Amino acid sequence: MLRHVLTIILTSSLAATALFPLSAIAEEPTAVATYRDWSVFVRDISGDRICFAATEAKDKSPKSANHGDVFFLVASWRSGAAKNQPSLMTGYALKDAPEPAVRIGSDKWEMYISENEAFIESASDEERLIKAMRRGSDMRISAMSARGTATSYIISLLGISAALDRIEKDCR
């Protein structure tokens, strides 16, 4: 199920970013490993390899809301287009105010949105988040749906270090 959902997610994500035209997507992601709560996938698109780790939200609030599938991903492109790019993907359109926010311990990162995805703005903040993810046990994310529902998620970080190490190995 996770692989099928991630195939749909990655296809729509890449098409939405206009990095690759939809017609250039040649194959589904291949699962290469699972490390505790994180799974690692690779996908070859238009001569470039994308490696990414993904996990589903462990807890979704409010319980009464229809969140759809909620994932946190970290992606790297062999070409160097991006390295360790963290993102949130939700099953609904996000609202940009207030901005989605990630918290690990007392550290906080704000994200910008693109429909149902949220990203960190600067490479230095991405790097700082990845370092904190490697040290933490979970992270908390708050977001607002386009309909005005305040949502929050708990994302497990168990296995993220091994997953990131595998991404680096498979996409160098």
Secondary structure as a PSIPRED ss2 file (coil, helix, strand):
# PSIPRED VFORMAT (PSIPRED V4.0)

   1 M C   1.000  0.000  0.000
   2 L H   0.000  1.000  0.000
   3 R H   0.000  1.000  0.000
   4 H H   0.000  1.000  0.000
   5 V H   0.000  1.000  0.000
   6 L H   0.000  1.000  0.000
   7 T H   0.000  1.000  0.000
   8 I H   0.000  1.000  0.000
   9 I H   0.000  1.000  0.000
  10 L H   0.000  1.000  0.000
  11 T H   0.000  1.000  0.000
  12 S H   0.000  1.000  0.000
  13 S H   0.000  1.000  0.000
  14 L H   0.000  1.000  0.000
  15 A H   0.000  1.000  0.000
  16 A H   0.000  1.000  0.000
  17 T H   0.000  1.000  0.000
  18 A C   1.000  0.000  0.000
  19 L C   1.000  0.000  0.000
  20 F C   1.000  0.000  0.000
  21 P C   1.000  0.000  0.000
  22 L H   0.000  1.000  0.000
  23 S H   0.000  1.000  0.000
  24 A H   0.000  1.000  0.000
  25 I C   1.000  0.000  0.000
  26 A C   1.000  0.000  0.000
  27 E C   1.000  0.000  0.000
  28 E C   1.000  0.000  0.000
  29 P C   1.000  0.000  0.000
  30 T E   0.000  0.000  1.000
  31 A E   0.000  0.000  1.000
  32 V E   0.000  0.000  1.000
  33 A E   0.000  0.000  1.000
  34 T E   0.000  0.000  1.000
  35 Y E   0.000  0.000  1.000
  36 R C   1.000  0.000  0.000
  37 D C   1.000  0.000  0.000
  38 W E   0.000  0.000  1.000
  39 S E   0.000  0.000  1.000
  40 V E   0.000  0.000  1.000
  41 F E   0.000  0.000  1.000
  42 V E   0.000  0.000  1.000
  43 R E   0.000  0.000  1.000
  44 D E   0.000  0.000  1.000
  45 I E   0.000  0.000  1.000
  46 S C   1.000  0.000  0.000
  47 G C   1.000  0.000  0.000
  48 D E   0.000  0.000  1.000
  49 R E   0.000  0.000  1.000
  50 I E   0.000  0.000  1.000
  51 C E   0.000  0.000  1.000
  52 F E   0.000  0.000  1.000
  53 A E   0.000  0.000  1.000
  54 A E   0.000  0.000  1.000
  55 T E   0.000  0.000  1.000
  56 E E   0.000  0.000  1.000
  57 A C   1.000  0.000  0.000
  58 K C   1.000  0.000  0.000
  59 D E   0.000  0.000  1.000
  60 K E   0.000  0.000  1.000
  61 S E   0.000  0.000  1.000
  62 P C   1.000  0.000  0.000
  63 K C   1.000  0.000  0.000
  64 S C   1.000  0.000  0.000
  65 A C   1.000  0.000  0.000
  66 N C   1.000  0.000  0.000
  67 H C   1.000  0.000  0.000
  68 G C   1.000  0.000  0.000
  69 D C   1.000  0.000  0.000
  70 V C   1.000  0.000  0.000
  71 F E   0.000  0.000  1.000
  72 F E   0.000  0.000  1.000
  73 L E   0.000  0.000  1.000
  74 V E   0.000  0.000  1.000
  75 A E   0.000  0.000  1.000
  76 S E   0.000  0.000  1.000
  77 W E   0.000  0.000  1.000
  78 R C   1.000  0.000  0.000
  79 S C   1.000  0.000  0.000
  80 G C   1.000  0.000  0.000
  81 A C   1.000  0.000  0.000
  82 A C   1.000  0.000  0.000
  83 K C   1.000  0.000  0.000
  84 N C   1.000  0.000  0.000
  85 Q E   0.000  0.000  1.000
  86 P E   0.000  0.000  1.000
  87 S E   0.000  0.000  1.000
  88 L E   0.000  0.000  1.000
  89 M E   0.000  0.000  1.000
  90 T C   1.000  0.000  0.000
  91 G C   1.000  0.000  0.000
  92 Y C   1.000  0.000  0.000
  93 A C   1.000  0.000  0.000
  94 L E   0.000  0.000  1.000
  95 K C   1.000  0.000  0.000
  96 D C   1.000  0.000  0.000
  97 A C   1.000  0.000  0.000
  98 P C   1.000  0.000  0.000
  99 E C   1.000  0.000  0.000
 100 P C   1.000  0.000  0.000
 101 A E   0.000  0.000  1.000
 102 V E   0.000  0.000  1.000
 103 R E   0.000  0.000  1.000
 104 I E   0.000  0.000  1.000
 105 G C   1.000  0.000  0.000
 106 S C   1.000  0.000  0.000
 107 D E   0.000  0.000  1.000
 108 K E   0.000  0.000  1.000
 109 W E   0.000  0.000  1.000
 110 E E   0.000  0.000  1.000
 111 M E   0.000  0.000  1.000
 112 Y E   0.000  0.000  1.000
 113 I E   0.000  0.000  1.000
 114 S E   0.000  0.000  1.000
 115 E C   1.000  0.000  0.000
 116 N C   1.000  0.000  0.000
 117 E E   0.000  0.000  1.000
 118 A E   0.000  0.000  1.000
 119 F E   0.000  0.000  1.000
 120 I E   0.000  0.000  1.000
 121 E C   1.000  0.000  0.000
 122 S C   1.000  0.000  0.000
 123 A H   0.000  1.000  0.000
 124 S H   0.000  1.000  0.000
 125 D H   0.000  1.000  0.000
 126 E H   0.000  1.000  0.000
 127 E H   0.000  1.000  0.000
 128 R H   0.000  1.000  0.000
 129 L H   0.000  1.000  0.000
 130 I H   0.000  1.000  0.000
 131 K H   0.000  1.000  0.000
 132 A H   0.000  1.000  0.000
 133 M H   0.000  1.000  0.000
 134 R H   0.000  1.000  0.000
 135 R H   0.000  1.000  0.000
 136 G C   1.000  0.000  0.000
 137 S C   1.000  0.000  0.000
 138 D E   0.000  0.000  1.000
 139 M E   0.000  0.000  1.000
 140 R E   0.000  0.000  1.000
 141 I E   0.000  0.000  1.000
 142 S E   0.000  0.000  1.000
 143 A E   0.000  0.000  1.000
 144 M E   0.000  0.000  1.000
 145 S E   0.000  0.000  1.000
 146 A C   1.000  0.000  0.000
 147 R C   1.000  0.000  0.000
 148 G C   1.000  0.000  0.000
 149 T C   1.000  0.000  0.000
 150 A E   0.000  0.000  1.000
 151 T E   0.000  0.000  1.000
 152 S E   0.000  0.000  1.000
 153 Y E   0.000  0.000  1.000
 154 I E   0.000  0.000  1.000
 155 I E   0.000  0.000  1.000
 156 S E   0.000  0.000  1.000
 157 L C   1.000  0.000  0.000
 158 L C   1.000  0.000  0.000
 159 G C   1.000  0.000  0.000
 160 I H   0.000  1.000  0.000
 161 S H   0.000  1.000  0.000
 162 A H   0.000  1.000  0.000
 163 A H   0.000  1.000  0.000
 164 L H   0.000  1.000  0.000
 165 D H   0.000  1.000  0.000
 166 R H   0.000  1.000  0.000
 167 I H   0.000  1.000  0.000
 168 E H   0.000  1.000  0.000
 169 K H   0.000  1.000  0.000
 170 D H   0.000  1.000  0.000
 171 C C   1.000  0.000  0.000
 172 R C   1.000  0.000  0.000
